Amino acid sequence: MKNVETFLTEKEIDYTLYEHVAVYTCEEIKEHCGNLPGVVAKNLFLKNRKGTRYFLVVLPADKQANIKKIGAFLGAKDLTFVNAETLYEKLQLEPGAVSPFGLLNDLNAEIELCLDRALTLPEALCFHPNRNTASLVIAQTMFQKFLTTLNHKIHLLDEV
């Protein structure tokens, strides 16, 4: 598993790391990390019915996901959540630690990143660095720079 902080430093991508207790849900993040700068995102790891396509959907934490609408937008029927075993197999992550940085572990670029367009607007974003005991705050310009290091297909989601 790639170390996120090492990768970002090597690529000259600036960030600020905040250590905290383990958090697993958006509610726990609000409770324990509510004072952190940046817009907090939630991350949904989904697959199509046949298990032939995988999607990392990243939304503002306070946004309700409409999985049927997301599936229609992506041309993927019957999206469902990936189980913990598949999550570990594909991203080498445990539940509660998923973020766009997990794509660093997807060396074959099998997973499609689906980023809510609303996350392209804030000055800073807040994600887990592949572990749920810390949060990484990254400026929008630096996050965009990170995205250019990926070989993954990226979708910008509107109105989902």
N, C-alpha and C positions, 0 to 999 in steps of 0.2 A: 504494500500500500504506500502510495506517495505521501510524503509529508507536505501538507498544504503550505505551511509557513515557509519551508525551505524552497518549495517551488516558486512561490510568489516573490521571495527575496531574490532568487536566481534570475527571475524575469524582470526584476526592477519594478515590481507592482507593489505600491505602498498600501499598508493596512494598519489597523490597530487591533490588537488582540485583548479580549477581556475574559479572564477566567471566572467561572461561577459554578454553582452546584449543578448536578446533572438535571437537565430539563428534557421532557419528552413531548410536550404539547405546546401549542401557542398560548394557552392559558398559563402554563408554568413559566413560559418565557416572559409574559407580561408581569407575573408576580415577582420573579427573581431578577429580571433583566430589563424592566420597564424604563430604567433611566439611561439606557444605552442610546447613543446617537444613531441615526439612520433608520430607514424603514425596514422592519422585520419581515422576512418572507417565510412562507410555508412551502414545503416541497412534497409533492405527491409522486410516488413512483408507480407507474401504471403500465399495463400491457394490453394488447388487443386480445380478443377471444382465443385466437389460435396460438398465442404466445410467440408470434413471429416478429412483432414490433414492440419496442419498449420506449416509454416516454418518461422523462423527468419534467413534471409540470411545476413551475415556480410562480407563485402568486403572492400578492400582499397578504400578510397574516390575517388581516381582518376581512378578507374577501371570501365569500362562499363559492366553492368550486361547483360548476355545473358539468359533471363528467360526461353526460350525454352530449352536451353542446361542444365540449372539447373534442370528443370523439368524432362528431360530425365535421368539425373544422379540420381535423387531421385525416379524415377519410379512414378512420379506424373504428370498427364496430365493437360494441360491447366492451368498453374499457373496464378493467377491474384492477384493484390494488394488487401489487406483487407481494408474495409472502416473504417472511424474514429470510428463509433459506435462499430464495432467488435473489433477494436484495444483496445478501452477502456474496453469492456467486457472481453477480454482475458488477457490483460496485465495491465489494469488500467493506461494507458498512453495516452497522447495527441499526435497528429501528430507533428513530429519534435523532440520528446523526446525519441524515440525508441533506445534501445541499448541492448546488452546481459544482462545487469543488470535488464532489464524488466522481465526476466525469473524468478526473485525472486517472482514476483506476480502471476506466473502460478503455483499454488500449486498442480495441478493435473498432471503437466509435460506433457501437451497435445501438446506443441509446440516443434518442432524439431529445434535444432540449427544447422545452416549450415555455417560453418566458412571457408572462403577462406584460403587455405593452406599458401598463401603469408603472412597472418597475424600471422603465427606462427614463423616468422623469425625476425622481428624487436625487438630491446631491450625493447622498450616501445610502448604502444598503447594509444590512446586517444578516450574516449567515453563520451557521456552524462550520468550523474548519474540519469536517469529517469526524467530529466527536461532539457529544452534547454537553461537555463540561466547559465549553468556551464558546464565545461568539466573536466573529471577526467583522469589524466595520471597515468597509471599503468604499472609497469615493466612486461615483458613477463612471468617471473617466478611467479609473483603474480597473473597475469591473469590466468595462468594455474592452480594455486591453487584455484582461484575462480571457474573455470570450474569443479573442483572435488567436489565442494559443491552442484552442481546441480544434479538432478535426470533425466535430460532430455537426449533424444537421441541426439548425436552430430555427424554430418557428416563433414568430411574435404573435401572441394571442390577443385578439380584440373581442371585447364584449362576451367573454366566456365566464 
